[in-house]
């Protein structure tokens, strides 16, 4: 080979090496940029989840407080019912307002929306464990997952605490859990 061919060959090799280095450098830069973007997006998602958890906790507290208030109001109204006649008509009106206000479905739908955003597919996970889980049992499981006490769940669902204990027992049976397994701990793992 003559020197011109050797020079061209050397220049070609140098150009190929330089081009290869530039491609590798560009690839690494793109990876770093994608990694930074992924980290930023992950941080945004974490902030959104934290916000949704706060909304969910706030909504849960609202439900508990509202239903506790309504139960206390009902007890007071029942006492008024035994009073003189002039309170009977007022009592009926307040009871009708209370029943209208205590429609759990609208509050449940709002709660369910927030809960689903925070705890992805919780109800579907329950249904895969037991296909015959009812909507009320999903509601009970969701409130248990929020670590509400039996008394708070009872107030939220407008039932007695004993009913919640029985419902929890039935739910454990449906899910195939033994007596030693804590329902709340199990649900928090879903």
N, C-alpha and C positions, 0 to 999 in steps of 0.2 A: 504494500500500500504506500501510496505517496503521502507526503505531508499534508496536502490539501484534504485528502480523504480522511486522514487521521484527525485533522483539525475539525472537519465537519462532524465526524463521528463523536469526538470529544465534546463539541458544542451541543450536539444532539443529546448526548447523555446528560450533560449539565442542565440543558433545558428540561429534559424529562424529569430529572431529580428535583429541579426547582418547581416545576409544575406539580409534581407529586407532593412536595412539601406544602405548596400553597393549597392543594386540595385537602390534605390532611388537616392543615391549620384551619381552613374554612369549615371543614366538617366538625372539628373540635369546638370552634366558635359557635356553630349552630347548635351543637349539643349543649354547650353552656347556656346559650340564650334560651333554649327550650326548657332547660332545667330551672332557670330563674323564673321563666313564665309559669311553669308548673308549680313552683313553690309559691309564687304570688297568688295563683288561682286556688291552691290548697289553703292558703291563709284566708282568702276571701270566703271559701266554703266553711272553714272553721268559725269565722265570725258570724256567718249566716246561721249556722247550726246553733251557736251560742245564743244568738238573738231569738231564734225559734224556740229554744228551750226556755228562755225567759218568758216569751209569750205564752208558751204552754203552761208553765208554772203559774203565771198570772191568771190565765183562764181557769185553771184548776182551782186556784184559791177563790176566784170569783164564784165558781159553781158551789163550792163548799159553803162559803159565806152566805150566798143567796139562799140555798136550801136550808141552812141552819136557821136563818132569819124567818123563812116561811114556816118552818116547823114550830118555832116559838110563837109566831103570830097565830098559827092554827090553835095551839094550846090555849093562848089567851082568848081567842074568839070562842072556843068551846066553853070557857068559863063565863063569857059574856052571855052566851046562849041561855044560861040558867038565870039571868037577870030579868028585870021587868020587860014587859011587852015591847016597849019602844025600841029595844035593841034587836029584836028579831029580824026586822026588815034590813037593818044595817048589817047584821050578821050575814044574812043571805047574800047581800051585795058583795061584801068583802070575800066571802067564800068563793063566789063566782069569779071575782078578780084573781083570787089566789090560784084557782084551778087553771085559769087562762095563763097566768104568769108562770105557773109551774110546769109548763109543757116542756118536758125534758128533751124532746127530739131536736128542737132548734139549738139548744145549748150543746147537746151531744154532737151535732153536726159541726159546729164551730170547733169544739174541742177535738173531734176526730180529725179535722183538717190539720190543725196544728200538730197533733200527735203523730199523724202519718208523715208529716214533713220532717219531724225529728227522729222517729223510730220507723224507718222504712219497712213497709210490708209486714208490720207486726201482726195484723189480723190474718194475712195470708199464711204466715208462719204457724199461727195457731191452728188454722184450718188444715194445714198439712199434717199436723200432729193428730188432729181429730176432726174429721170432716163434719161431724154433727154439732160443732160448737155454735151456739146461738149468738145473736147480736148482743143480748144482755150479758152473756158470758164474756164476749169480747170486750164489752164496756167494763165489766168487773176486772178483767185481766189488765186492761189499760190503766184503770185507776190504781190497781195493785202495783203495776210497773212504775207508776209515779210515786210509789211509797206512801200512799195515803193510808191512814189507819182504818180499821174496820168501821169505826164510828163515823169518820169523815166520808167513807164510801157510802155508808148507809144514808147519811144526810144528803149526799149528792144524788143518790138514786131514789131518795124519798121512800125508804123502806126501813125496817127495824134492823138493828145490828145482828140479831140472831139469824135473820134471813141471809145476810151477807156471809156469815160463818157457814151456813148450810150450803150456800151457793159456791163458796170457795172449796168446800169439801167435794161437792159434785164435780166441779171443774177439775180438781186434782184427779178424781177417778176417770173422767173423760180423757185426760191427758196421759193417763197411765202412770201417775206418780205414786210412789209408796208413801206411807205415813211419815217417814223420817225426812222426806224431801220438803223443804220450805217452798211454798208456791211463789212468794215474792222473789226469792233467789233464783228460782228456775226461770221466771218470766223476765228477770233482768238479764239473763244470758241469751235470750232470743234476739 
